[in-house]
């Protein structure tokens, strides 16, 4: 029976030791969420919204919707 007690004590001591596992999981999760938020924030600036209130809608702008900032040299 002493072998079982020694083995159980060894297993409990090994389970009680704190390692970097939880910290690394948290860092990895925060990095992934942060990367996704950064990508969303940067990519939303490249969105072109050519619908609705960008132009007058009277057809005199050649169908560009009044958004001529992109085509300043044209």
Secondary structure, DSSP 8 states (H G I E B T S, - for coil): -HHHHHHHHHHHHHHHS--SHHHHHHHHHHHHHHHHHHHHHHHGGG----SSTTS--SSTTTTSTT--STTTT-
